[in-house]
Amino acid sequence: MIPSFLQDLFRQQSYHPDNFFLIAGPCVVEDEALVMEVADKVRAICKRLEIPYVFKASYRKANRTSGNSFTGIGDDNGLALIKKVGSTFQLPTTSDIHAHDEAAMAAPYIDILQIPAFLCRQTDLLLAAAATGKVVNVKKGQFLSGPAMKFAVDKIRKAGNDNIMLTERGTTFGYQDLVVDYRNIPWMQEHQAPVIMDCTHALQQPNQTTGVTGGNPQLIGTIAKAAIATGADGLFIETHPNPAVAKSDGANMLKLDLLESLLEQLVKLRKAVI
């Protein structure tokens, strides 16, 4: 079941109540044409498959390997385009925030504040996000177990905000790889929060000596299917019409043309396991 605080966000959409929900979009706002194209196409697919959909794009990428990497088109421009996507297509939206003072800045533009995995223990950031009253999606740190995420949840709840989601995005496995421990899905659900599987960042190969993060996008379907089979409430998939030319995380994004067939398989699997 979709939790009540998410039902409010999905009120403009027609969806099957037993379906998983989808958070999807390009890694970062590159320009208006990109975000509009992705939102329009994913919205149409999700409408047909009765999947509730949240549009995602980062207005700024603060965590990049190299100082020469693209970070965004400016905070105001990026946030304005995300808000335009939401109003144009009647979609809830989400984006990362990276510091406590960004919470109040971003909240008027987006519906869900996403806390990056590396920052999931930053108390001032969690409290600032909670204070906005928005839904807060905390990504599990690559260095934490699912049970340890109770402390992030407690911080937000004690600040008076019960609208919390948690995202599994893999665990550090050596210096340049990640592995997914699917026990973390039911473990984090024990914190009374819906749990999302990040099917693309879980396949990153970080800390490459080239300064550009690698990935294994051919395994996105494998990660997604296993997540649905183990009871994930939602999926997070970054997607781009041409990942090879994407300005961020192209190495682990799903090509947009491949999304529909994958979601069709996942809807069938969901029906089989619920």
ABEGO torsion letter per residue (X at the ends): XBBAAAAAAAAABBBBAABBBBBBEBABBABAAAAAAAAAAAAAAAAAAGBBBBBBBBABBABBABAABBAEAEAAAAAAAAAAAAAAAGBBBBBBBABAAAAAAAAAABABBBBBAAAAABAAAAAAAAAAGBBBBBBBBAABBAAAAAAAAAAAAAAGBABBBBBBAEBBBEAABBBBBAAAAAAAAAAGBBBBBBAAAAABBBGBAAGBBBBBAAAAAAAAAAAAAAGBABBBBBBBABAAABABGAAABBBAAAAAAAAAAAAAAAAAAX
